[in-house]
Amino acid sequence: MAYKLETEQIRMIALFESLTGAHAIDCVIDDEHDRVIFVVKEGQIGLAIGRRGQNVKRVQEQLGMEVEVVEYSDDPEKFIKNALFPARVKSVRVTERDNKKIAIVDVPESERGRAIGKGGRNIKKARILAERLHDIDDIVVT
């Protein structure tokens, strides 16, 4: 993992951790979609979200922007599935093409819209996180 956190991201992670009790390992500020994406340690997604989403709601109120939470995994395939949740993903295959790491994501036709998201927001989130945390250059939904 060769990414660097800026002061604003560190501040947001500290706030997130104090409000949720979950450990965040990364934070992406997505100004284009007015959201903050937190990546939490494996097994801490429930703690991060809280009962009926109350922890996420508290963080959103404090930050004044939408908050999304993704559970980390050392396994790039599982991590990409987590990043695309709630879309049902059949499979993820990481392959090399022209010296680039590409993740091929197979989703049922009925789930394509959910995987890509409105204006491409879900696939963008998955691409940013996969590149930062697993050095994957692109994600292709099939």
C-alpha positions in Angstrom: 0.0 0.0 0.0 1.7 3.1 -1.2 -0.8 5.9 -0.6 -0.3 8.9 1.6 -3.0 10.4 3.8 -3.4 14.2 3.8 -4.1 16.2 7.0 -7.9 16.4 6.2 -8.1 12.6 5.7 -6.3 12.0 9.0 -8.7 14.4 10.7 -11.7 12.6 9.2 -10.4 9.2 10.2 -9.9 10.4 13.8 -13.5 11.7 13.9 -14.8 8.5 12.3 -13.0 6.2 14.7 -14.1 8.3 17.8 -17.8 8.2 16.7 -17.9 4.5 15.5 -15.3 2.6 17.5 -14.2 1.0 14.2 -10.6 1.2 12.9 -10.4 3.0 9.5 -7.3 2.1 7.4 -8.1 4.5 4.6 -10.3 7.5 3.7 -11.0 8.9 0.3 -12.6 12.3 -0.1 -14.7 12.3 -3.3 -15.6 15.9 -4.0 -17.2 15.1 -7.3 -19.9 13.0 -5.5 -19.8 15.0 -2.2 -18.9 11.9 -0.2 -16.2 10.4 2.0 -15.4 6.8 1.7 -13.9 5.0 4.7 -12.2 1.6 4.5 -12.5 -0.3 7.8 -10.5 -3.3 9.1 -11.9 -6.7 8.1 -14.7 -7.7 10.5 -15.5 -4.2 11.6 -18.1 -3.2 9.0 -21.0 -3.8 11.5 -19.3 -1.7 14.2 -18.6 1.1 11.7 -22.2 1.2 10.4 -23.9 0.7 13.8 -27.4 -0.4 14.6 -29.8 0.9 11.9 -26.9 2.9 10.4 -26.7 5.2 13.4 -22.9 5.5 13.5 -22.7 6.4 9.8 -25.5 8.9 10.3 -23.6 10.5 13.2 -20.4 10.8 11.1 -22.4 12.3 8.2 -23.9 14.9 10.5 -20.5 15.9 11.7 -18.9 16.0 8.3 -21.8 17.5 6.4 -21.4 15.0 3.5 -22.4 11.5 2.6 -20.4 8.7 4.2 -19.8 5.3 2.7 -18.0 2.4 4.4 -16.2 -0.5 2.7 -14.8 -3.5 4.5 -11.1 -4.2 3.7 -9.8 -7.6 2.6 -6.2 -8.7 1.8 -7.8 -10.7 -1.0 -8.3 -8.2 -4.0 -11.3 -10.2 -5.4 -13.1 -10.1 -2.0 -12.2 -6.4 -1.5 -13.7 -5.5 -4.9 -16.9 -7.4 -4.1 -17.0 -5.4 -0.8 -16.5 -2.1 -2.6 -19.3 -2.9 -5.1 -21.8 -4.0 -2.4 -24.8 -4.1 -2.4 -24.5 -5.2 -6.1 -24.4 -9.0 -6.3 -21.1 -10.0 -7.9 -20.8 -13.4 -9.4 -17.0 -13.4 -9.6 -13.9 -11.2 -9.8 -10.8 -12.2 -11.7 -7.6 -10.2 -11.5 -5.5 -10.5 -14.7 -2.6 -8.7 -16.4 -3.0 -6.8 -19.7 -0.3 -4.6 -21.2 1.6 -4.5 -17.9 -1.5 -3.3 -16.1 -3.5 -5.2 -13.4 -7.1 -5.4 -14.5 -10.0 -6.8 -12.4 -12.8 -8.4 -14.5 -16.0 -8.3 -12.5 -18.9 -10.5 -13.6 -22.3 -9.4 -12.4 -25.8 -10.6 -13.4 -27.4 -8.4 -16.1 -30.0 -7.2 -13.6 -27.2 -6.0 -11.3 -25.1 -4.0 -13.8 -26.8 -0.7 -13.0 -26.3 -1.2 -9.3 -22.6 -2.2 -9.7 -21.9 0.9 -11.9 -24.1 3.3 -9.9 -25.7 6.6 -10.8 -23.3 8.5 -12.9 -20.7 5.8 -12.4 -20.2 6.6 -8.7 -20.1 2.9 -7.5 -17.6 1.7 -10.1 -15.5 4.9 -9.5 -15.4 4.1 -5.8 -14.3 0.6 -6.5 -11.6 1.7 -9.0 -10.1 4.3 -6.6 -10.0 1.9 -3.7 -8.7 -1.0 -5.7 -5.9 1.1 -7.0 -4.9 2.6 -3.6 -5.1 -0.6 -1.7 -4.3 -3.4 -4.2 -2.4 -1.7 -7.1 -5.2 -2.6 -9.6 -5.2 -0.2 -12.5 -8.8 -0.7 -13.8 -12.0 -2.6 -13.1 -14.2 -3.8 -16.0 -17.8 -4.9 -15.4 -19.0 -7.7 -17.7 
